[in-house]
Amino acid sequence: MVRSSSSHSADDSVEVRNTIPRDVRTLHSHTATPVATTMAPVLSPPVLAHPHSKRKRRGFTLIEILIALIILGVLSAMTVPAIKDYLAGANDATMKDDLEKAMADGHLYFAQNNTYAGYPTTRVKVSPNNTLTVVNADATTLSLKVSNSSSNRNCVHATDENPALVCASN
């Protein structure tokens, strides 16, 4: 007979002290001595790709790869036109800047010579992809054009009674 108490009784019983936790304490069937046992950890089953498959899942499925490629295609289709517009605006800005420098130099040339005739375009350094040409240079009128070789765009500026700056594609 086994008792789990600390009091002594008159009959011949074996005393079991509560030094081992209750969940790991067992008794041998042929003796009344407590024996500590270790519990094996409970392992979860491996994750399978398919309920009937025996091997583990490795990599992506064809559908997942196709969906990722479609998403990348949509994102690039949305960003490429915006980038092209941004670059065209930057090219226009450099052409306008080159025209303004050339027109300022043209006014200086007019102040020195009292005419625009014979104005050399080599007096002004323009951006690397831009080309400065004189459209018209007479006694009172100077018209200049800047062409950009990378974007096929032109900007034209004229010093008439109504000065204008126009940029357009070829």
MOQUI-V81009 format. One record per residue. N is the residue number from 1. PSI is psi in radians with two decimals (none if undefined). Layout:
BEGIN
N&PSI  N&PSI
END
This chain:
BEGIN
1&2.43  2&2.34  3&2.57  4&0.87  5&2.90  6&-0.05  7&2.55  8&2.43  9&3.01  10&-0.47  11&2.95  12&1.43  13&2.76  14&2.31  15&2.29  16&2.10  17&2.64  18&0.96  19&-0.39  20&2.36  21&2.61  22&-0.59  23&-0.31  24&0.11  25&2.19  26&2.89  27&2.44  28&2.61  29&-0.55  30&-0.28  31&2.84  32&0.56  33&2.43  34&2.49  35&2.25  36&2.30  37&2.65  38&2.49  39&2.33  40&2.44  41&2.56  42&2.12  43&2.45  44&2.66  45&2.67  46&2.66  47&2.20  48&2.63  49&-0.59  50&2.54  51&-0.50  52&0.00  53&2.59  54&-0.28  55&2.77  56&2.74  57&2.24  58&2.19  59&-2.97  60&2.70  61&2.90  62&-0.66  63&-0.75  64&-0.70  65&-0.72  66&-0.70  67&-0.72  68&-0.71  69&-0.65  70&-0.73  71&-0.76  72&-0.67  73&-0.72  74&-0.74  75&-0.72  76&-0.60  77&-0.50  78&-0.55  79&-0.51  80&-0.81  81&-0.63  82&-0.67  83&-0.71  84&-0.72  85&-0.70  86&-0.78  87&-0.66  88&-0.70  89&-0.66  90&-0.70  91&-0.73  92&-0.70  93&-0.71  94&-0.63  95&-0.72  96&-0.70  97&-0.75  98&-0.70  99&-0.72  100&-0.70  101&-0.74  102&-0.67  103&-0.69  104&-0.71  105&-0.60  106&-0.69  107&-0.66  108&-0.73  109&-0.72  110&-0.70  111&-0.59  112&-0.59  113&-0.10  114&0.35  115&2.71  116&-0.21  117&2.37  118&0.24  119&2.11  120&2.33  121&-0.17  122&-0.12  123&-0.41  124&2.29  125&2.18  126&2.96  127&2.74  128&-0.69  129&-0.04  130&2.60  131&2.20  132&2.25  133&2.65  134&2.14  135&-0.82  136&2.27  137&1.75  138&-2.75  139&-0.63  140&-0.06  141&2.37  142&2.11  143&2.22  144&2.68  145&2.38  146&2.22  147&2.46  148&2.12  149&-0.46  150&-0.47  151&-0.05  152&0.73  153&2.70  154&2.56  155&2.34  156&2.41  157&2.39  158&2.53  159&1.30  160&-2.80  161&-0.53  162&1.54  163&2.41  164&2.59  165&2.02  166&2.28  167&2.33  168&2.86  169&2.74  170&none
END
